[in-house]
């Protein structure tokens, strides 16, 4: 076993019951699979047993990438790519209807998710995402308005993805054991959206302005965004004395729609 790198957030999933639970989320037979950060291949070897169509595994650590290439040498269904997933062009994936698995490093997990949300072509190349997050990140993704965890991540995620399942995973299921528990969150891309935001970067921009001062009232962000901000607030039926976490997800989408049109 290689020495695991803390800088890469390497906590390997070792619990076979959890591995089986993850792989039972979707029937993998004849499916195209992408795995982010396979590490030593604990999940990979069980994926391969499922009579899959293809597997693309993207691993940043050259030691693990070389190990996996040796493990699956001669298997033409499996592609091992030694690359940082944050540097991979997700707009240029040759497979379609892909199921994406990932036990994500804590320090870049939100960046990875946002990159999958920001894909240009929509619907995207994937049909389901099954990601492992540390619990506090998962709670921010799952958060509802008027809660402490609610913020940009929940709003951005829900614009393009439906959350169809989530379950907790004990920290004792990993080696080395991390400080906190994790959660699996399962996403499915929305094919139709009742809100028509032209550029998702505007949603990122506006939520950033609002949640930079999440404890303060929203009159200041409104004033930054709109010259006639009092009129806009009335038109959208938004009370300027509220705080950012008081606004619903739908209100943020309506706000971005209005911003793009005016």
C-alpha positions in Angstrom: 0.0 0.0 0.0 1.3 3.5 -0.9 1.6 6.2 1.7 -1.6 8.2 1.5 -1.3 11.9 0.9 -3.3 14.2 3.2 -2.9 17.0 0.6 -5.0 15.0 -1.8 -7.6 14.2 0.8 -6.9 10.5 0.4 -9.3 8.5 2.6 -10.1 5.2 1.0 -13.5 3.6 1.3 -13.0 0.1 2.7 -16.4 -1.0 4.0 -17.8 -3.6 1.6 -21.4 -3.1 2.9 -21.2 0.6 1.9 -19.6 -0.2 -1.4 -22.4 -2.7 -2.2 -25.0 -0.1 -1.1 -23.5 2.5 -3.4 -23.4 0.1 -6.4 -27.0 -0.9 -5.8 -28.2 2.6 -6.5 -28.2 1.9 -10.2 -28.1 -1.2 -12.4 -24.6 -0.9 -14.0 -24.9 -3.7 -16.6 -24.1 -2.3 -20.1 -23.6 1.2 -18.7 -20.9 3.8 -19.3 -19.2 4.7 -16.0 -16.9 7.5 -14.9 -15.1 7.3 -11.6 -13.3 10.3 -10.0 -10.4 9.5 -7.7 -10.5 5.7 -7.7 -7.4 5.6 -5.5 -6.3 2.0 -5.0 -9.4 0.7 -6.8 -11.6 -0.5 -3.9 -14.8 0.6 -5.7 -13.4 0.1 -9.2 -13.0 -3.7 -8.9 -16.6 -4.1 -7.9 -17.8 -1.8 -10.7 -15.9 -3.9 -13.2 -17.6 -7.0 -12.1 -21.0 -5.5 -13.1 -20.7 -6.2 -16.8 -20.3 -2.5 -17.6 -19.9 -1.1 -21.1 -17.0 1.3 -20.4 -15.2 2.8 -17.4 -13.2 6.0 -17.5 -11.3 6.4 -14.2 -9.7 9.8 -13.5 -6.9 9.7 -10.9 -4.6 12.6 -10.0 -2.1 10.5 -8.0 0.3 9.0 -10.5 1.1 6.1 -8.2 -2.5 4.9 -8.1 -3.0 5.6 -11.8 -0.1 3.4 -12.7 -1.3 0.7 -10.3 -4.7 0.7 -11.9 -3.2 0.6 -15.4 -1.3 -2.6 -14.4 -4.4 -4.1 -12.7 -6.5 -3.7 -15.8 -3.9 -4.1 -18.6 -5.4 -5.7 -21.6 -9.0 -4.8 -20.6 -10.2 -2.6 -23.5 -13.3 -1.5 -21.6 -11.3 0.4 -18.9 -9.5 3.7 -19.5 -7.3 5.0 -16.7 -6.4 8.7 -17.0 -3.7 10.3 -14.7 -5.2 13.8 -14.4 -6.6 16.3 -12.0 -10.4 16.2 -12.4 -10.5 20.0 -12.0 -8.3 20.4 -15.1 -10.4 18.0 -17.2 -12.6 19.4 -19.9 -16.0 18.1 -19.0 -17.4 19.6 -22.2 -15.4 17.1 -24.2 -16.3 13.6 -22.8 -16.8 11.1 -25.6 -19.2 8.8 -23.7 -23.0 9.5 -23.2 -25.5 8.6 -20.6 -22.7 8.2 -18.1 -23.1 7.3 -14.4 -20.4 9.2 -12.4 -19.0 8.0 -9.1 -16.7 9.9 -6.9 -15.4 9.8 -3.3 -14.4 13.4 -3.4 -11.5 15.1 -1.5 -12.9 17.6 1.0 -10.9 20.6 -0.1 -12.1 20.4 -3.8 -15.5 18.7 -3.5 -17.6 21.8 -4.1 -15.4 22.8 -7.1 -15.9 19.4 -8.7 -19.6 19.6 -8.2 -19.8 23.1 -9.6 -17.8 22.1 -12.7 -20.3 19.3 -13.4 -23.2 21.8 -13.0 -21.5 24.4 -15.3 -21.2 22.2 -18.3 -22.1 24.1 -21.5 -24.1 21.4 -23.3 -27.3 20.6 -21.4 -28.6 17.9 -20.8 -25.0 16.9 -20.1 -23.0 13.7 -20.9 -24.0 12.2 -17.6 -27.4 10.8 -16.5 -26.6 10.3 -12.8 -24.0 11.5 -10.3 -23.2 9.5 -7.1 -20.8 11.6 -5.0 -19.4 11.1 -1.5 -19.0 14.3 0.4 -18.0 15.1 3.9 -21.1 15.5 6.0 -20.9 19.3 6.4 -20.6 19.8 2.6 -23.5 17.4 1.9 -25.7 19.3 4.4 -25.0 22.6 2.6 -26.0 21.0 -0.7 -29.2 19.5 0.8 -30.1 22.7 2.9 -33.4 24.5 2.6 -34.0 28.2 3.0 -34.2 29.7 6.5 -31.5 27.3 7.8 -27.9 27.9 8.9 -26.5 25.6 6.1 -28.5 27.2 3.3 -26.5 29.2 0.8 -25.0 29.4 -2.7 -24.2 25.7 -3.1 -27.8 24.6 -2.5 -29.2 27.3 -4.9 -26.7 26.6 -7.7 -27.0 22.8 -7.4 -30.8 22.8 -7.5 -31.0 24.9 -10.6 -29.7 22.1 -12.8 -29.8 19.0 -10.7 -32.5 17.0 -8.9 -31.3 15.4 -5.6 -32.9 12.0 -5.7 -31.3 10.2 -2.7 -28.8 10.7 0.1 -27.6 8.6 3.0 -25.0 8.8 5.7 -21.7 7.0 5.8 -19.7 6.6 9.0 -16.1 7.8 9.2 -15.2 4.3 10.3 -15.9 3.1 6.7 -12.6 4.7 5.5 -8.9 4.3 5.9 -7.4 6.3 7.4 -10.4 7.3 9.5 -11.2 11.0 8.8 -12.3 13.5 11.4 -16.0 13.5 10.4 -18.7 11.4 8.8 -19.6 11.5 5.1 -22.8 11.4 3.0 -23.6 10.0 -0.4 -25.7 12.3 -2.5 -27.3 11.1 -5.8 -28.1 13.7 -8.5 -29.9 13.6 -11.7 -29.7 16.4 -14.3 -32.9 18.3 -15.0 -33.9 18.1 -18.6 -36.6 20.8 -18.4 -36.4 23.8 -16.2 -39.3 26.2 -15.6 -36.7 29.0 -15.1 -34.8 30.2 -18.1 -31.5 31.6 -16.9 -29.4 32.3 -20.0 -26.0 32.2 -18.3 -25.5 30.1 -15.1 -22.5 32.4 -14.2 -25.1 35.1 -13.4 -26.6 32.8 -10.8 -23.1 32.4 -9.3 -22.5 36.1 -9.4 -25.8 37.1 -7.8 -25.7 34.5 -5.0 -22.1 35.5 -4.3 -23.2 39.1 -3.8 -26.0 38.1 -1.5 -24.2 35.5 0.6 -21.0 37.5 1.1 -22.8 39.2 4.0 -25.4 36.5 4.8 -26.2 38.0 8.2 -27.1 41.4 6.8 -30.3 42.5 5.2 -30.6 42.2 1.5 -31.2 45.9 0.7 -27.5 46.4 0.1 -27.1 43.6 -2.5 -30.2 44.8 -4.2 -28.8 48.3 -4.4 -25.5 46.9 -5.9 -27.4 45.0 -8.6 -30.2 47.5 -9.6 -30.4 51.2 -9.9 -34.1 51.2 -9.2 -33.7 48.5 -6.5 -36.8 49.5 -4.5 -39.0 49.2 -7.6 -37.4 45.8 -8.5 -38.0 44.4 -5.0 -41.6 45.4 -5.1 -42.1 43.9 -8.6 -40.6 40.6 -7.4 -42.5 40.8 -4.1 -39.3 40.7 -2.0 -39.0 42.3 1.4 -35.7 44.2 1.6 -35.5 43.7 5.4 -35.0 40.0 4.9 -31.6 38.2 5.1 -30.2 36.2 2.2 -31.1 32.8 3.8 -34.8 33.9 4.0 -35.2 34.0 0.3 -36.3 30.7 -1.3 -34.4 29.0 -4.1 -37.2 30.0 -6.6 -36.9 33.6 -5.6 -33.2 33.6 -6.5 -33.9 32.1 -9.9 -36.6 34.7 -10.5 -34.2 37.4 -9.4 -31.5 36.2 -11.9 -34.1 36.0 -14.7 -35.1 39.6 -14.0 -31.4 40.7 -13.8 -30.7 39.1 -17.3 -33.7 40.8 -18.9 -32.9 44.3 -17.5 
